[in-house]
Amino acid sequence: VTQQYWVQGVELVKPDIGMVEEIRAYRQAMVAANSSMDGMGTLRATDDPAEWLAAIRAMESPDTVPEGLVTAEQFVYVRERDGRIVGKIQYRHRLNDHLLKYGGHIGYSIRPDERRKGYAKAMLKDCLAYCRAKGLDRALITCLEANEGSRRTILANGGFYESTEYNALEDKRLQRYWVQL
């Protein structure tokens, strides 16, 4: 029996300084669970939300994006009833060689205690709609070969499998999916 989740009352928003405590709590939950921090930009490397906010703002402009990276927009998925960040997702405007093989246009993560509730599917759906509105006609999304939940999330949003790539630097196998927008 497949359980359907109907996610309501969550919104895809750009994080701001008013969310510092919630950003900190989200990061702590991910670290405590030893969870990958996909779609979170530099948050793994810093425990200072204000520093992270400055870094993600720099990613938005070609004039300030760090060398070797592509412009990107960072969003959080906020539950309206309590202001809790349940997920984070990053939309990369274009693909460089590394992203084409291993990272894709979109990276995302869900807070460990909020998983298996339909948030990932809904958040990805909302982000794909944003990508389409920004003129993207198809999006590449990757996931670890062993990440069943992420694979199901991508497939539920229309993803079609293209290939699996081995990233020797990280010793990881990543599946690549395209979603037509």
C-alpha positions in Angstrom: 0.0 0.0 0.0 1.4 3.3 -1.0 0.7 6.2 1.3 -0.1 9.6 -0.2 0.9 12.7 1.5 -0.8 16.0 0.8 1.5 18.7 1.8 -0.1 22.1 2.6 0.9 25.1 4.4 4.6 25.2 3.3 6.2 27.8 1.3 9.4 28.1 -0.8 11.2 31.3 0.4 14.6 32.9 0.2 16.1 32.7 3.7 16.9 36.0 5.5 18.4 37.3 8.7 15.1 36.9 10.6 15.5 33.1 10.2 18.9 32.8 11.9 17.8 30.7 14.8 15.8 28.3 12.6 18.7 28.0 10.2 21.0 27.2 13.1 18.5 24.6 14.4 18.2 23.0 10.9 22.0 22.8 10.6 22.3 21.2 14.1 19.6 18.6 13.2 21.5 17.7 10.0 24.9 17.4 11.8 23.4 15.4 14.7 21.9 12.9 12.2 25.2 12.8 10.2 23.0 13.7 7.2 24.3 15.0 3.9 23.6 18.6 3.4 22.7 18.7 -0.2 21.3 21.9 -1.5 22.6 23.9 1.4 25.5 25.7 -0.1 28.3 26.4 2.4 26.2 25.7 5.5 28.1 22.5 6.3 31.3 24.6 6.5 30.0 27.3 8.9 27.9 27.3 12.0 27.2 31.0 11.6 23.9 31.5 9.7 24.7 35.2 9.0 27.9 34.1 7.2 26.0 31.5 5.3 23.4 34.1 4.3 26.1 36.4 2.9 27.6 33.5 1.0 24.3 32.5 -0.7 23.6 36.1 -1.6 27.0 36.2 -3.3 26.0 33.2 -5.3 23.1 35.0 -6.9 25.1 37.4 -9.1 27.7 36.8 -11.8 29.6 39.7 -10.3 30.0 38.1 -6.9 29.8 34.4 -7.4 33.1 32.7 -6.3 35.5 31.7 -9.1 34.7 28.2 -10.5 31.1 28.2 -9.3 27.8 29.1 -11.0 25.2 31.5 -10.0 22.5 29.9 -7.8 19.5 30.7 -5.7 18.9 29.2 -2.2 15.5 28.6 -0.8 14.1 27.2 2.4 10.9 25.3 2.7 9.1 26.9 5.6 6.0 25.4 7.4 3.7 28.3 7.9 2.0 27.2 11.1 5.2 27.2 13.1 7.9 28.8 10.9 10.0 25.6 11.0 12.4 25.1 8.1 11.6 21.5 6.9 13.9 21.6 3.8 16.4 23.5 1.8 16.9 23.5 -1.9 19.3 25.2 -4.2 18.7 26.1 -7.9 21.8 26.4 -10.0 21.2 28.6 -13.0 23.5 26.7 -15.4 25.7 23.6 -15.4 29.5 23.6 -15.4 31.4 20.4 -16.1 31.2 19.2 -12.5 27.5 19.9 -12.1 26.7 18.3 -15.5 28.2 15.0 -14.2 27.6 15.0 -10.5 25.5 17.9 -9.1 22.7 19.0 -11.5 20.6 22.1 -11.5 19.0 21.3 -8.1 20.2 20.0 -4.8 18.0 19.5 -1.8 17.7 18.1 1.7 15.0 17.5 4.2 15.3 17.9 8.0 15.8 14.4 9.4 12.7 14.3 11.6 10.5 15.7 8.8 11.4 13.0 6.2 8.8 10.6 4.7 6.0 13.2 5.0 6.0 14.3 1.4 8.0 17.5 1.9 10.7 16.6 -0.6 8.3 15.9 -3.4 6.4 19.1 -2.8 9.5 21.2 -2.4 11.1 19.9 -5.6 7.8 20.4 -7.4 7.7 24.0 -6.3 11.3 24.6 -7.2 10.8 23.1 -10.7 7.9 25.5 -11.2 10.2 28.3 -10.3 12.9 27.0 -12.7 10.3 26.9 -15.5 9.2 30.5 -14.7 12.8 31.5 -14.9 13.1 30.0 -18.5 14.7 26.7 -17.8 13.2 24.0 -20.1 14.7 21.0 -18.4 16.5 20.4 -15.2 19.2 17.8 -14.2 18.9 16.4 -10.8 21.3 13.8 -9.3 21.1 11.6 -6.3 23.3 8.9 -4.7 22.7 5.5 -6.1 21.7 4.2 -2.7 19.3 7.1 -1.9 16.0 5.5 -2.5 14.0 8.4 -1.1 15.6 11.0 -3.3 15.2 8.7 -6.4 11.5 8.4 -5.7 11.2 12.1 -5.2 12.8 12.8 -8.6 10.7 10.1 -10.3 7.5 11.5 -8.8 8.4 14.9 -10.3 8.8 13.4 -13.8 12.5 12.6 -13.8 13.8 10.2 -16.3 17.0 8.3 -15.7 20.0 9.0 -18.0 23.1 7.5 -16.4 25.1 6.7 -13.3 28.4 8.5 -12.8 31.2 7.5 -10.5 32.8 10.5 -8.6 36.2 9.2 -7.7 37.1 12.2 -5.5 34.2 11.4 -3.2 34.0 7.7 -3.9 30.3 8.0 -4.7 28.0 6.8 -7.5 25.4 9.3 -8.6 22.4 8.7 -10.7 21.5 11.5 -13.2 17.8 12.3 -14.0 16.4 14.9 -16.3 13.0 16.5 -15.7 11.3 18.2 -18.7 9.8 21.5 -17.7 
